[in-house]
Amino acid sequence: MTTEKELLKQKIIEFQQTIAALKLSNVQNQEQFSKKEKDSFLNLLDIMDAFTTLEKNLETKKDKLDKSAKMLGKNILSIHRKLRRHFRSASIVQMEFPGNKATMEYCKIIETREHPELENETILEIVKHGYIYKQDNMVLRKAEVITVLNDVF
């Protein structure tokens, strides 16, 4: 026959097992949420790139646009600004490169060119901007860049 003390001991063990299972479930849910959030922001970065391209195209053709096309352009720029604000409010910012140098941690080098006046790894062009999550300094997406690579011989 089990005593009251043994019943309490069994209940405590059951509670501890339940707590451990809930903690594990919570960690798994947080990891799943973080992955979904990251994927969502990566998809939004594709939209950000599309707006950046539109903005560049509008800038090159601004003198040739009629009044309605200029208004459409202003609306597009406004949406782009709102999207950038959304990223900033989530602590996601576009990467900057002090000294204009590429690092493997933050860049994917997609092409190199010779340029004798500049040092190797100097960024010549940013093809696709990189973004970083400021709170934990995590790279969300590396920048795609063209850099200098001079022949050393």
Backbone hydrogen bonds in HBPLUS format (Angstrom, degrees):
<---DONOR---> <-ACCEPTOR-->    atom                        ^
c    i                          cat <-CA-CA->   ^        H-A-AA   ^      H-
h    n   atom  resd res      DA  || num        DHA   H-A  angle D-A-AA Bond
n    s   type  num  typ     dist DA aas  dist angle  dist       angle   num
A0007-LEU N   A0003-THR O   3.01 MM   4  6.35 154.3  2.08 150.3 157.8     1
A0008-LEU N   A0004-GLU O   2.97 MM   4  6.21 159.3  2.01 149.5 154.5     2
A0009-LYS N   A0005-LYS O   2.98 MM   4  6.18 156.6  2.03 144.4 151.3     3
A0010-GLN N   A0006-GLU O   2.92 MM   4  6.14 156.6  1.98 146.0 151.8     4
A0011-LYS N   A0007-LEU O   2.91 MM   4  6.19 156.7  1.97 148.4 155.0     5
A0012-ILE N   A0008-LEU O   2.90 MM   4  6.15 158.5  1.95 152.0 157.5     6
A0013-ILE N   A0009-LYS O   3.04 MM   4  6.31 156.9  2.09 147.2 153.3     7
A0014-GLU N   A0010-GLN O   2.95 MM   4  6.23 157.0  2.00 148.4 154.8     8
A0015-PHE N   A0011-LYS O   2.85 MM   4  6.12 157.8  1.89 151.2 157.3     9
A0016-GLN N   A0012-ILE O   2.92 MM   4  6.15 158.7  1.96 150.3 155.9    10
A0017-GLN N   A0013-ILE O   2.95 MM   4  6.20 154.2  2.02 147.5 154.6    11
A0018-THR N   A0014-GLU O   2.89 MM   4  6.14 155.1  1.95 147.2 154.6    12
A0019-ILE N   A0015-PHE O   2.83 MM   4  6.06 159.7  1.87 151.8 157.3    13
A0020-ALA N   A0016-GLN O   2.95 MM   4  6.14 161.2  1.99 146.6 151.4    14
A0021-ALA N   A0017-GLN O   2.94 MM   4  6.15 159.3  1.99 147.2 152.9    15
A0022-LEU N   A0018-THR O   2.90 MM   4  6.11 156.5  1.95 149.9 156.5    16
A0023-LYS N   A0019-ILE O   2.88 MM   4  6.11 155.2  1.95 150.4 157.3    17
A0024-LEU N   A0020-ALA O   3.01 MM   4  6.24 161.8  2.05 148.8 153.3    18
A0025-SER N   A0021-ALA O   2.95 MM   4  6.14 160.6  1.99 146.5 152.2    19
A0026-ASN N   A0022-LEU O   2.84 MM   4  6.00 153.9  1.91 145.7 153.0    20
A0027-VAL N   A0023-LYS O   2.98 MM   4  6.26 159.3  2.02 151.3 155.9    21
A0028-GLN N   A0024-LEU O   2.98 MM   4  6.23 163.4  2.00 152.5 157.1    22
A0029-ASN N   A0025-SER O   2.87 MM   4  6.09 155.9  1.93 148.2 155.1    23
A0030-GLN N   A0026-ASN O   2.91 MM   4  6.15 156.0  1.97 149.5 155.9    24
A0031-GLU N   A0027-VAL O   2.96 MM   4  6.22 159.6  2.00 151.4 156.7    25
A0032-GLN N   A0028-GLN O   2.95 MM   4  6.13 157.7  2.00 147.1 153.4    26
A0033-PHE N   A0029-ASN O   2.87 MM   4  6.05 157.1  1.92 147.1 153.7    27
A0034-SER N   A0030-GLN O   2.89 MM   4  6.08 162.3  1.93 149.6 154.4    28
A0035-LYS N   A0031-GLU O   3.00 MM   4  6.20 156.4  2.06 146.2 152.2    29
A0036-LYS N   A0032-GLN O   3.02 MM   4  6.25 162.9  2.05 148.8 153.3    30
A0037-GLU N   A0033-PHE O   2.82 MM   4  6.02 157.9  1.87 152.9 159.7    31
A0038-LYS N   A0034-SER O   2.90 MM   4  6.07 161.3  1.94 147.9 152.8    32
A0039-ASP N   A0035-LYS O   2.90 MM   4  6.12 166.1  1.92 152.7 156.5    33
A0040-SER N   A0036-LYS O   2.90 MM   4  6.04 153.0  1.97 144.3 152.0    34
A0041-PHE N   A0037-GLU O   2.99 MM   4  6.30 158.9  2.03 150.7 155.6    35
A0042-LEU N   A0038-LYS O   2.87 MM   4  6.15 153.9  1.94 151.3 159.4    36
A0043-ASN N   A0039-ASP O   2.98 MM   4  6.25 153.1  2.05 146.6 153.1    37
A0044-LEU N   A0040-SER O   2.99 MM   4  6.31 150.2  2.08 143.6 152.4    38
A0045-LEU N   A0041-PHE O   2.88 MM   4  6.17 136.1  2.08 141.8 153.9    39
A0046-ASP N   A0043-ASN O   3.18 MM   3  5.32 129.4  2.44  98.0 110.2    40
A0048-MET N   A0044-LEU O   2.84 MM   4  6.19 151.4  1.92 145.9 154.9    41
A0049-ASP N   A0045-LEU O   2.85 MM   4  6.13 153.4  1.92 147.4 153.6    42
A0050-ALA N   A0046-ASP O   3.08 MM   4  6.38 151.2  2.16 140.5 148.1    43
A0051-PHE N   A0047-ILE O   2.98 MM   4  6.33 155.6  2.04 151.4 157.6    44
A0052-THR N   A0048-MET O   2.92 MM   4  6.20 152.6  2.00 147.8 156.0    45
A0053-THR N   A0049-ASP O   2.96 MM   4  6.23 158.1  2.01 150.5 155.5    46
A0054-LEU N   A0050-ALA O   2.94 MM   4  6.21 161.4  1.98 147.9 153.3    47
A0055-GLU N   A0051-PHE O   2.82 MM   4  6.00 158.7  1.87 149.3 155.2    48
A0056-LYS N   A0052-THR O   3.00 MM   4  6.28 155.1  2.06 147.2 153.2    49
A0057-ASN N   A0053-THR O   2.95 MM   4  6.22 164.1  1.97 154.2 158.5    50
A0058-LEU N   A0054-LEU O   2.83 MM   4  6.06 159.3  1.87 153.4 159.3    51
A0059-GLU N   A0055-GLU O   2.99 MM   4  6.15 153.4  2.06 143.1 150.4    52
A0060-THR N   A0056-LYS O   3.09 MM   4  6.39 153.4  2.17 149.4 155.4    53
A0061-LYS N   A0057-ASN O   3.20 MM   4  6.37 137.0  2.39 141.0 151.9    54
A0061-LYS N   A0058-LEU O   3.23 MM   3  5.21 131.3  2.48  94.3 107.1    55
A0064-LYS N   A0061-LYS O   3.00 MM   3  5.49 146.4  2.12 115.5 125.2    56
A0070-LYS N   A0066-ASP O   2.95 MM   4  6.20 151.9  2.03 152.9 161.5    57
A0071-MET N   A0067-LYS O   3.00 MM   4  6.32 151.8  2.08 148.3 155.9    58
A0072-LEU N   A0068-SER O   2.93 MM   4  6.17 159.0  1.98 148.0 153.8    59
A0073-GLY N   A0069-ALA O   2.89 MM   4  6.10 152.8  1.97 142.3 150.1    60
A0074-LYS N   A0070-LYS O   2.94 MM   4  6.26 149.8  2.03 143.6 151.3    61
A0075-ASN N   A0071-MET O   2.97 MM   4  6.29 153.7  2.04 148.8 155.9    62
A0076-ILE N   A0072-LEU O   2.93 MM   4  6.22 155.9  1.99 150.6 157.2    63
A0077-LEU N   A0073-GLY O   2.95 MM   4  6.20 160.3  1.99 149.9 155.0    64
A0078-SER N   A0074-LYS O   2.95 MM   4  6.14 148.2  2.05 142.0 150.9    65
A0079-ILE N   A0075-ASN O   3.04 MM   4  6.35 156.0  2.10 149.3 154.5    66
A0080-HIS N   A0076-ILE O   3.00 MM   4  6.27 157.6  2.06 149.1 155.7    67
A0081-ARG N   A0077-LEU O   2.94 MM   4  6.21 156.8  2.00 147.9 153.5    68
A0082-LYS N   A0078-SER O   3.03 MM   4  6.31 157.1  2.08 147.0 153.1    69
A0083-LEU N   A0079-ILE O   2.96 MM   4  6.24 153.9  2.03 149.2 156.2    70
A0084-ARG N   A0080-HIS O   2.96 MM   4  6.28 155.4  2.03 149.9 156.5    71
A0085-ARG N   A0081-ARG O   2.91 MM   4  6.22 154.7  1.98 149.1 156.2    72
A0086-HIS N   A0082-LYS O   2.94 MM   4  6.20 151.1  2.02 144.5 152.5    73
A0087-PHE N   A0083-LEU O   3.09 MM   4  6.42 154.2  2.16 146.9 152.8    74
A0088-ARG N   A0084-ARG O   2.95 MM   4  6.27 162.5  1.98 151.1 155.9    75
A0089-SER N   A0085-ARG O   2.86 MM   4  6.09 156.9  1.91 151.8 157.8    76
A0090-ALA N   A0086-HIS O   3.22 MM   4  6.45 130.4  2.48 136.0 148.0    77
A0090-ALA N   A0087-PHE O   3.03 MM   3  5.12 135.7  2.23  99.5 112.3    78
A0092-ILE N   A0087-PHE O   2.83 MM   5  5.00 165.1  1.85 145.7 142.7    79
A0091-SER N   A0088-ARG O   2.92 MM   3  4.89 156.2  1.98 110.3 112.3    80
A0134-LYS N   A0091-SER O   2.68 MM  43  5.33 152.4  1.76 168.6 172.3    81
A0093-VAL N   A0132-ILE O   2.97 MM  39  5.56 158.6  2.02 159.5 159.5    82
A0132-ILE N   A0093-VAL O   2.89 MM  39  5.56 160.3  1.93 157.6 163.0    83
A0095-MET N   A0130-GLY O   2.82 MM  35  5.39 168.0  1.83 137.8 139.2    84
A0100-ASN N   A0097-PHE O   2.78 MM   3  4.98 148.7  1.88 132.9 133.2    85
A0123-ILE N   A0100-ASN O   2.79 MM  23  5.54 170.4  1.79 155.8 157.9    86
A0102-ALA N   A0121-GLU O   2.89 MM  19  5.48 166.5  1.90 161.9 166.3    87
A0106-TYR N   A0103-THR O   3.10 MM   3  5.61 138.9  2.27 110.7 120.3    88
A0107-CYS N   A0103-THR O   2.83 MM   4  5.70 135.2  2.03 156.2 170.7    89
A0143-ALA N   A0106-TYR O   2.97 MM  37  6.32 160.8  2.00 156.4 150.2    90
A0108-LYS N   A0143-ALA O   2.64 MM  35  5.93 156.6  1.69 168.0 168.5    91
A0145-VAL N   A0108-LYS O   3.02 MM  37  6.26 156.9  2.08 145.0 151.4    92
A0110-ILE N   A0145-VAL O   2.93 MM  35  5.91 158.1  1.98 157.7 164.9    93
A0147-THR N   A0111-GLU O   3.06 MM  36  6.58 153.7  2.13 153.4 154.0    94
A0113-ARG N   A0147-THR O   2.90 MM  34  6.36 145.3  2.02 153.4 164.5    95
A0149-LEU N   A0113-ARG O   2.84 MM  36  5.61 156.5  1.90 136.1 140.7    96
A0118-LEU N   A0115-HIS O   2.90 MM   3  5.69 163.5  1.93 131.4 136.7    97
A0122-THR N   A0119-GLU O   3.26 MM   3  5.86 145.5  2.38 136.4 135.7    98
A0121-GLU N   A0148-VAL O   2.86 MM  27  5.18 161.7  1.89 149.6 144.1    99
A0148-VAL N   A0122-THR O   2.95 MM  26  5.36 139.2  2.12 141.8 154.6   100
A0124-LEU N   A0146-ILE O   2.74 MM  22  5.54 160.2  1.78 151.2 157.6   101
A0125-GLU N   A0146-ILE O   3.28 MM  21  5.17 158.2  2.33 137.4 138.8   102
A0146-ILE N   A0125-GLU O   2.85 MM  21  5.17 155.3  1.91 155.2 159.6   103
A0127-VAL N   A0144-GLU O   2.77 MM  17  5.44 138.2  1.94 147.0 159.9   104
A0128-LYS N   A0144-GLU O   3.18 MM  16  4.92 161.1  2.21 133.9 136.2   105
A0144-GLU N   A0128-LYS O   2.84 MM  16  4.92 156.0  1.90 140.5 148.5   106
A0131-TYR N   A0141-ARG O   2.88 MM  10  5.30 145.6  2.00 139.3 150.2   107
A0140-LEU N   A0131-TYR O   2.92 MM   9  5.51 149.2  2.02 136.2 144.3   108
A0141-ARG N   A0131-TYR O   3.21 MM  10  5.30 164.5  2.23 141.7 141.1   109
A0133-TYR N   A0138-MET O   2.72 MM   5  5.12 172.2  1.73 161.4 161.4   110
A0137-ASN N   A0133-TYR O   2.87 MM   4  5.44 111.5  2.35 143.2 161.6   111
A0138-MET N   A0133-TYR O   3.16 MM   5  5.12 133.3  2.39 143.0 142.3   112
